[in-house]
């Protein structure tokens, strides 16, 4: 996994009722773009250091929720 500042980390829920979580990458620790990443989470605005697992992916922009796709 490789990311740049400004990319979005998207983590899918493990369970059916668990929502997707996403946040903006605000800092990349390594020049090659490998983890860990400092991420500002969209849902509550806090920042954390993240080493993403297999359920995560990098996107160039936020991913709309299922509800937004219906509009």
C-alpha positions as a printed NumPy array, in Angstrom:
array([[  0.   ,   0.   ,   0.   ],
       [  1.283,   3.444,  -0.954],
       [ -0.224,   6.825,  -0.109],
       [  0.516,  10.522,  -0.433],
       [ -0.61 ,  13.432,   1.695],
       [ -4.127,  14.313,   0.542],
       [ -5.119,  10.741,  -0.326],
       [ -7.968,   9.06 ,   1.554],
       [ -7.704,   5.915,   3.649],
       [-10.921,   3.901,   3.379],
       [-11.575,   1.058,   5.83 ],
       [-14.56 ,  -1.178,   5.216],
       [-16.511,  -2.518,   8.201],
       [-15.975,  -6.123,   9.26 ],
       [-19.671,  -6.71 ,   9.92 ],
       [-22.846,  -5.971,   7.964],
       [-23.971,  -3.145,  10.261],
       [-20.501,  -1.635,  10.748],
       [-20.059,   1.52 ,   8.662],
       [-17.176,   2.337,   6.364],
       [-14.594,   4.613,   7.96 ],
       [-12.483,   7.045,   6.019],
       [-10.048,   9.809,   6.632],
       [ -7.597,  12.067,   4.874],
       [ -3.912,  11.166,   4.968],
       [ -2.225,  14.213,   6.545],
       [  1.264,  12.741,   7.003],
       [  3.223,   9.879,   5.436],
       [  6.115,   8.538,   7.512],
       [  8.225,   7.142,   4.657],
       [  9.375,   8.669,   1.37 ],
       [  8.144,   5.613,  -0.557],
       [  4.554,   6.164,   0.678],
       [  4.405,   3.061,   2.85 ],
       [  2.634,   3.024,   6.24 ],
       [  2.214,   4.213,   8.9  ],
       [  0.058,   7.203,   8.032],
       [ -1.308,  10.028,  10.165],
       [ -5.002,  10.203,   9.263],
       [ -7.668,  12.812,  10.089],
       [-10.906,  10.854,  10.375],
       [-13.96 ,  12.218,   8.579],
       [-16.488,  11.066,  11.218],
       [-15.057,  12.914,  14.226],
       [-12.077,  14.98 ,  13.029],
       [ -9.509,  13.404,  15.318],
       [ -6.102,  12.283,  14.045],
       [ -4.377,   8.968,  14.627],
       [ -1.364,   7.022,  13.432],
       [ -2.535,   4.061,  11.326],
       [ -0.904,   0.922,   9.943],
       [ -3.727,  -0.223,   7.626],
       [ -4.809,  -3.847,   7.444],
       [ -6.173,  -5.879,   4.527],
       [ -9.656,  -4.322,   4.747],
       [ -8.222,  -0.874,   3.914],
       [ -7.494,   0.838,   0.631],
       [ -6.214,   4.191,  -0.589],
       [ -8.422,   6.435,  -2.739],
       [ -7.729,   9.824,  -4.323],
       [-10.95 ,  11.286,  -2.868],
       [-13.604,  10.349,  -0.292],
       [-15.906,   7.461,  -1.177],
       [-19.629,   8.329,  -1.039],
       [-21.722,   6.376,   1.434],
       [-24.474,   4.083,   0.185],
       [-27.053,   6.727,   1.169],
       [-25.298,   9.394,  -0.943],
       [-25.368,   7.08 ,  -3.973],
       [-29.178,   7.003,  -3.823],
       [-29.559,  10.77 ,  -4.246]])
